[in-house]
Amino acid sequence: MAQVVPLFRSLMREGRAFMDYNFRSYAMRRIRLGFDQNRGAGASQLPELLEEGRSALLLLRRQSSVSRLFQNSDPSVMASTQASLKK
């Protein structure tokens, strides 16, 4: 159980690394949904779910690095809206 929270935080950190708003919001939503769906999982399922989460983390790391390589120079409407709201 002590490994679940650090895995969740790592997944969320990698999800925020996407440059594109759509990919970023999808990743964040999917991470939360996956953890909510497996909240009541028993101790027998925990090692399997942790391994699935670690493989998802590796996938997110690869995808976010590719996203940064091919980022669009024009920010999306949502990205510019979020930036103006933070000011």
C-alpha positions as YAML, in Angstrom:
chain: A
units: angstrom
residues:
- id: 1
  name: MET
  ca: [0.00, 0.00, 0.00]
- id: 2
  name: ALA
  ca: [2.89, 2.36, 0.66]
- id: 3
  name: GLN
  ca: [3.88, 2.12, -3.01]
- id: 4
  name: VAL
  ca: [0.52, 3.30, -4.35]
- id: 5
  name: VAL
  ca: [0.74, 7.01, -3.45]
- id: 6
  name: PRO
  ca: [4.25, 7.54, -4.90]
- id: 7
  name: LEU
  ca: [3.16, 5.74, -8.08]
- id: 8
  name: PHE
  ca: [0.08, 7.98, -8.34]
- id: 9
  name: ARG
  ca: [2.18, 11.12, -7.85]
- id: 10
  name: SER
  ca: [4.74, 9.99, -10.43]
- id: 11
  name: LEU
  ca: [2.00, 9.26, -12.95]
- id: 12
  name: MET
  ca: [0.39, 12.65, -12.36]
- id: 13
  name: ARG
  ca: [3.75, 14.41, -12.69]
- id: 14
  name: GLU
  ca: [4.40, 12.69, -16.02]
- id: 15
  name: GLY
  ca: [0.86, 13.45, -17.16]
- id: 16
  name: ARG
  ca: [1.45, 17.15, -16.54]
- id: 17
  name: ALA
  ca: [4.59, 16.98, -18.70]
- id: 18
  name: PHE
  ca: [2.58, 16.79, -21.93]
- id: 19
  name: MET
  ca: [2.79, 20.01, -23.90]
- id: 20
  name: ASP
  ca: [-0.56, 19.58, -25.65]
- id: 21
  name: TYR
  ca: [-3.64, 20.40, -23.57]
- id: 22
  name: ASN
  ca: [-5.70, 17.51, -24.97]
- id: 23
  name: PHE
  ca: [-3.07, 14.86, -24.24]
- id: 24
  name: ARG
  ca: [-2.37, 16.35, -20.83]
- id: 25
  name: SER
  ca: [-6.01, 16.46, -19.76]
- id: 26
  name: TYR
  ca: [-6.65, 12.96, -21.11]
- id: 27
  name: ALA
  ca: [-3.68, 11.54, -19.21]
- id: 28
  name: MET
  ca: [-4.70, 13.23, -15.95]
- id: 29
  name: ARG
  ca: [-8.30, 12.10, -16.30]
- id: 30
  name: ARG
  ca: [-7.30, 8.54, -17.19]
- id: 31
  name: ILE
  ca: [-4.88, 8.29, -14.23]
- id: 32
  name: ARG
  ca: [-7.53, 9.45, -11.76]
- id: 33
  name: LEU
  ca: [-10.15, 7.15, -13.26]
- id: 34
  name: GLY
  ca: [-7.82, 4.14, -13.13]
- id: 35
  name: PHE
  ca: [-6.96, 4.71, -9.48]
- id: 36
  name: ASP
  ca: [-10.61, 5.31, -8.57]
- id: 37
  name: GLN
  ca: [-11.69, 2.09, -10.30]
- id: 38
  name: ASN
  ca: [-9.11, 0.04, -8.43]
- id: 39
  name: ARG
  ca: [-9.58, 1.70, -5.04]
- id: 40
  name: GLY
  ca: [-11.29, -1.35, -3.55]
- id: 41
  name: ALA
  ca: [-8.84, -3.89, -4.96]
- id: 42
  name: GLY
  ca: [-7.76, -6.60, -2.58]
- id: 43
  name: ALA
  ca: [-4.24, -7.36, -1.40]
- id: 44
  name: SER
  ca: [-4.02, -10.28, -3.83]
- id: 45
  name: GLN
  ca: [-4.48, -7.95, -6.81]
- id: 46
  name: LEU
  ca: [-2.13, -5.25, -5.56]
- id: 47
  name: PRO
  ca: [1.17, -6.57, -7.04]
- id: 48
  name: GLU
  ca: [-0.43, -7.02, -10.45]
- id: 49
  name: LEU
  ca: [-1.96, -3.53, -10.37]
- id: 50
  name: LEU
  ca: [1.31, -1.96, -9.24]
- id: 51
  name: GLU
  ca: [3.14, -3.62, -12.12]
- id: 52
  name: GLU
  ca: [0.49, -2.34, -14.53]
- id: 53
  name: GLY
  ca: [0.92, 1.15, -13.08]
- id: 54
  name: ARG
  ca: [4.70, 1.02, -13.45]
- id: 55
  name: SER
  ca: [4.40, -0.01, -17.08]
- id: 56
  name: ALA
  ca: [1.93, 2.86, -17.62]
- id: 57
  name: LEU
  ca: [4.48, 5.22, -16.02]
- id: 58
  name: LEU
  ca: [7.17, 4.10, -18.45]
- id: 59
  name: LEU
  ca: [4.74, 4.58, -21.33]
- id: 60
  name: LEU
  ca: [3.86, 8.10, -20.14]
- id: 61
  name: ARG
  ca: [7.54, 9.01, -19.85]
- id: 62
  name: ARG
  ca: [8.18, 7.91, -23.43]
- id: 63
  name: GLN
  ca: [5.09, 9.65, -24.77]
- id: 64
  name: SER
  ca: [5.74, 12.92, -22.95]
- id: 65
  name: SER
  ca: [9.32, 13.04, -24.22]
- id: 66
  name: VAL
  ca: [8.07, 12.50, -27.78]
- id: 67
  name: SER
  ca: [5.46, 15.19, -27.16]
- id: 68
  name: ARG
  ca: [8.19, 17.63, -26.16]
- id: 69
  name: LEU
  ca: [10.21, 16.82, -29.27]
- id: 70
  name: PHE
  ca: [7.36, 17.62, -31.63]
- id: 71
  name: GLN
  ca: [5.68, 20.46, -29.79]
- id: 72
  name: ASN
  ca: [3.72, 22.95, -31.81]
- id: 73
  name: SER
  ca: [5.03, 26.51, -31.71]
- id: 74
  name: ASP
  ca: [1.45, 27.87, -31.68]
- id: 75
  name: PRO
  ca: [-0.19, 27.36, -28.28]
- id: 76
  name: SER
  ca: [-3.72, 26.02, -28.29]
- id: 77
  name: VAL
  ca: [-6.64, 28.16, -27.23]
- id: 78
  name: MET
  ca: [-6.94, 26.19, -23.98]
- id: 79
  name: ALA
  ca: [-3.26, 26.63, -23.15]
- id: 80
  name: SER
  ca: [-3.40, 30.37, -23.66]
- id: 81
  name: THR
  ca: [-6.62, 30.57, -21.61]
- id: 82
  name: GLN
  ca: [-5.05, 28.66, -18.73]
- id: 83
  name: ALA
  ca: [-1.95, 30.85, -18.84]
- id: 84
  name: SER
  ca: [-4.03, 34.02, -18.67]
- id: 85
  name: LEU
  ca: [-6.04, 32.64, -15.71]
- id: 86
  name: LYS
  ca: [-2.86, 31.95, -13.72]
- id: 87
  name: LYS
  ca: [-1.79, 35.60, -13.93]
...
